[in-house]
Amino acid sequence: MHPRFSHVLYLRFFLFYPAIGGVLHDGFYVLFLGFLLFCPAIGGISLMHPRFSHVLYLRFFLFYPAIGGMATAAASTVSFVPELGAIPCEPFDASSAVAAAPKLLRISNVSESTRGWMTLVHVVEADRVKVASHGSISKSFRLFRFGDSQGIKVSAIVYDDNVPCVDGLLLPFRKYYISNAEIRRLAELPPDCFYPFYWVINSDTSIREATDVGLPVLPFYFGLRSYDSLHFVADTNNLINIMGVVVNSLPARDVYVEGILRRERDIIIVDQGKRPIILTLFGDYESIEGRAIENLMHAMPIIIAIRVRVTTKKCLSLSIHPSSIVLVCPDVLEAKLLDAWCTDNISELVRLVFDERAYLDPTVLLPPVRDLTVTTIADVLSCDPFDWGNAWIKGHVEVAWPCARSWHMACPHCYELYDYATTLGTLCLSCGLGIYAFPRAWIRLTVHDDTGYVNVIALGAEAERLIGVSAVYMYASTDDENFALYCRVSRQIKRSKLLLYIKRSTDVIRTETTTRYTVVACYPA
């Protein structure tokens, strides 16, 4: 054969006749194939000549797509190569492609057995990265809270190495398509939760921001508590959500709490009810959200505080809880409406906060309530502590027992009782700050109603209103003058009827005065 055409014979032979006298064994065929590919010259003519090398490679890979993987099993066989032009072509099945796409479901329809799902969610809460430690083992995590158009909410968590994967994603009040998260069942269903699962976001989870036009309007998910109902949950384990305009941000300070120094900042918030109230931020909440609020004070920002505690430490106030989230300038309609109301009432808000300091006034924060809210003394005594928190009681009042004086020395910061002679010039054992001479009024009372009686103690401003003179005046008086004043007050108070809002006394007050309950606010009944 002419040398110019020998390569053609070799090429056609190996392309169209892979089996000679039957089907070649895999190993032998691959060996033969390797001979073709790695021996650049056959019969003295280069198979890689630019004029036909591409033809060899093109046809070979068109008709033998599985070569290289066919030698994995020794007993496997090589299929016959169909004739040119007879290669079957499968038509594109559009229905199968649609079926393979994730199904757009609501949160309530996603469970452990759901496969190939996708949901449109609204990011309700986005917590910062936290670290949980147990002995020498620590785990970083980040919590989220999503909601959908039905108002159903679900918690989601991201662990360790997956935390950076959500940076720049899952921003509060934005909508996202989420699919392929791991579904886990909650060990215990919270009271306000209707969805029994939570999601774990991992490297396989798909998250895409939803920018489609005409997406459903998602509801306002925050069950906000009204300011006039805070006294019902004060000093309990109930956590509430609240929204307000920040009218003032007080300077940050260092405070000892149970012997531990922490950084705190008080901000004053108010809503349409015009009852300014203190919200105390501490730790990371002070250094992050507190400073963000401070930088925006020129515009009086709106905040939504989620899962905060109501306390009576400063008459009636709010405090951050480790699970709290503070949203600064939330992008929701309700916040915009409150901002517009603030603009229309700015002068009155300034007067309430800066001039009248209404956030420390019991008559503003704890005004008298209706008789339906009053608890009988028998019910108060039967609960230890109160099942419902603090309580309003009403009854006839008299001085509990005679006392030489109606004042005591107290820490000027936390108001706890301490003896003047032993603590002057030292540190307060409760809050750790320096103590100086600080007289504070007190008076012990017995309250009677038709169901029984209870001993309570009034301190500070409430005691001064009952006694009629200031603690500083009593401190400067002699013991005889104080005793005469005490007797006069006892005759004046005896059998008068009062409405009192009481709380459980602190350990120090309960030990020093043997009174289990402390008066937070009182009014003539």
PyMOL commands that set and color helices and strands:
alter all, ss='L'
color gray80, all
select helices_A, chain A and resi 6-16+26-38+53-63+70-72+94-100+107-109+160-166+227-232+284-295+297-299+333-344+346-355+358-360+362-365+371-373+377-382+420-423+460-467+471-476+479-493+507-513
alter helices_A, ss='H'
color red, helices_A
select strands_A, chain A and resi 41-42+45-46+103-105+117-126+130-134+137-147+153-159+175-179+182-185+197-201+206-209+239-249+253-257+260-270+277-282+302-311+317-328+391-399+407-409+439-449+452-459+496-504+517-524
alter strands_A, ss='S'
color yellow, strands_A
deselect
rebuild
show_as cartoon
